[in-house]
Amino acid sequence: MNTWPEGRSDDNRGNRYGRGSSSAQPESARAMRQVRRGPAPSPGQAGYGGAPPYAGGVPQQPSYVDGGYDSGYNTGQVYGSPGGRGPGGPGDGMYEPRPAPNWRRRIKVTTITLVTVLVVTSVATYFWADSKLNRDVDLSQVIDRPEAGEGTNYLIVGSDSRAGMSAEEKKKLHTGSAEGKRTDSMMILHTGSNGPTLISLPRDSNVTIPSFKGSDSGKVYPGTGRQTKLNAAYAEDGPELLVRTVEANTDLHIDHYVEIGFAGFANIVDAVGGVEMDIPQDIKDTKSGANFKKGKQTLTGDQALAFVRTRYALAGSDLDRTKNQQKFLSALANQVATPSTVLNPFKLYPTMGAGLDSLVVDKDMGLFDLASMFWAMKGVSGGEGKSMNMPISGNSANGNLQWDTAKVKTLVNQLKNDETVTVSSN
């Protein structure tokens, strides 16, 4: 029985090569719908970007041309995407290469951005810091003032104010609980073209209280020639009378006033991470709480306060204490001005906050004046300036320390004319 469909019998197959064929010739290649022989249609013709030749819009498949396989992928062409990157489209050919980065423009934009951030941060920091200054001292109330000379003179005061301190803090800092405020240290810092000069005024210095204008009452109190310790002027009527007394007894014009209390001093030292000091001898003083061994060591806030207040354990008492105060304040200024503090916002801002919160300055004091003061004190510790005590000639009749009148006059004239100081403490 012939099982081939009609027209497909073995007799109709002819001489073919293959299964059941007696011919030595290979069977002709069957035509495949997916493969097209012959030349490929040109762009725009049916089957190549034109109307599809098959029902249902089946696109023309790639063809074999001249024995090769023309897939269209050798040029990155995509078929069936009119208006795309296939043949006939506007993007015919290779993809355009990514342009090289414009490094000059990138550097310019980055630089402008960094400068803008720096300027905004600096301006914001300035106004923040300026707003924290306590400008409570009005030097315009000081009467009969000497003429200003060359350079700038700061009166720097360390008070024993306990304002805002808890009982625990007073105990820790060994401050006691005395009411009111007194001055534990007073210094004149002169800045000018011949380097800074730091002069300590011993608290037991014998001075004459001049006529003055009351800071609260506004009433003028005439001078009576009354002589007393220098720190009594501060206790009697505050910073304004202290400035008036210093000016009247030295004939040196004071341009700015800066004061810091116990707690503020300790907070600044802690905020900066402590201050390294080389203590020349063993010190133990139960009144100040000082207990130090000789040698280099880093002092914390409470230790630093004990160090600068100690006098009973020192041979020279108040005169030796003023020397220690000068050394420590110069070291503190040097520590604050180091790159590790200035360039580290996590240390700079706490230090500034602790210092500015606790400082009391005059109404004309600005941040640049304050920065100039710290920079000058740093110069003193670096050997660019001079530190000394007010020259003393001995004790007065009332037991206070008497200034050497001749040396003080020479010293003041050199400061007024911004000359190199040649006067010594001895």
Protein Blocks (a to p, Z undefined) as FASTA:
>chain_A
ZZbdehiafklnopaedehiabfbdcdddddfkbcgdjdddehiahihpacfbehhiacd
dddeehiacehlmnopaehighiabehiakgccddddddddfklmmmmmmmmmmmmmmmm
mmmmmmmmmmmpccfbcfklpghiacddehjdddddddfbfghiafklmmmnonojaehj
ddfbdcdddddfeopadddddfkbccdddddddfklopacddehiacdfklmmmmnojml
mmmmmmmmnopacfbdcdddfklmmmmmmmnopaadddfbdcddfknopacdeddddddf
klmmmmmmpmklpfklmmmmmmmmmmmmmmmmmmmmpmklmmmmklmmmmmmmmmmmpcc
dfklcfklmmmmmmmmmmmmnopaccdddddfbdcfkopacddfklmmmmmmmmmnopac
fbdfZZ
